[in-house]
């Protein structure tokens, strides 16, 4: 079976003759793994690596830099809701009211759009900040003074001083 | 001219006397390192660190090939340390249970000096002092002083007859005592049996093995960080991957030593949603420094001055 999969990966078996192999790979985890591995070996031997070195690291880095902007979505959702509400109002009220309501709705929508635009113009600022501080993680750095006990215990377990065999740190439960 | 020659001669004589003094000092320390391992002895020593004081009863036996040690803490919560060579088993009372811990031992008093003093010689100078009585024995005082401000100084009282360290005190740069261990009773052990080499079992207590913290040696070069210049005299002596309590992923733990003092360096990626930490402090004899390098949280601590932990933490370079 694995030989046949190897042959298929190397185009030595015609696709129409390999239906049983494809079925096997769909149902059998091992066969699928073999198929994947032969392709990997082939790629490496041909030197056709599909990903650049450090691909994962670069990708994670870029994801980290992406700002999380929730405002536009929220804006569009509000806008949709306003349309729905105004439709409900027109079905129940006289024409003049409906005109007034439509006007109000337009106002609301316009205001919403204005808000959205404001948020949009804010977005590049956020991006710029993210670019400037690309080395620093997203959260602010917390100041600490006390020695974290878990690290102190790890230090004393692996690099003990002559007295640490007998005297434990204060928080060690006796 | 005559006077000049005389002066030169005098200086020469003083210098060589100084060199001889240094050489003597190192020889005495070398002998102390060997004596602590190759003699059989028993006694009681008192160990003091910060506000804590504990008396410890020690029995050490060397049969010509192997070392056996049994140390019993006499104050506070019962604790016993059994050692055979570098392997330690600690019986430690926690609540109603006796927790059995396994460790690698290296610098148990009085064997606090390494048998190879080359690394120590590079960073400290030695000077002999007066004679003093410790544990009813005559002792010679030796000053081990750092050549820079990256480590603390030590004072040793060496038994004139046995060559053992009777007392060891560590001082910081302001000459404040940080840590001290001293015999108040010591005898050579005249026995060949090993009846005593067993823990004092209390049949009413339950004995459990400690939840072993998984660690494994790490010889891989990390793609995420590298170390630039270390503080003078410090060498990397160990590197491992370990679980630290409260962390869901393993942490790299690197240990540095100048032959006497040790510093632990912990390197870990900053998990999403976890606040990076930065700070420094000195608590008792331990200095601590934490910082951020790129996406890495760096934590360094050890029984050394603040400058040393800071330099070691800052030696970590994040690879983009």
Interface residues (C-beta under 8 A of the other chain):
Chain A: X54 X57 X61 X64 X135 X136 X137 X139 X140 X141 X142 X143 X144 X145 X146 X147 X148 X150 X151 X152 X153 X154 X155 X157 X158 X159 X160 X161 X162 X163 X164 X165 X166 X167 X173 X174
Chain B: X47 X48 X49 X52 X54 X56 X71 X73 X76 X77 X79 X81 X88 X90 X93 X94 X95 X103 X104 X105 X106 X107 X108 X109 X112 X168 X179 X181 X213 X215 X223 X238 X240 X242 X244 X245 X246 X247 X253 X255 X257 X262 X263 X264 X266 X270 X273 X274 X275 X276 X277 X278 X279 X281 X283 X285 X286 X288 X290 X292 X294 X295 X299 X301 X302 X303 X318 X320
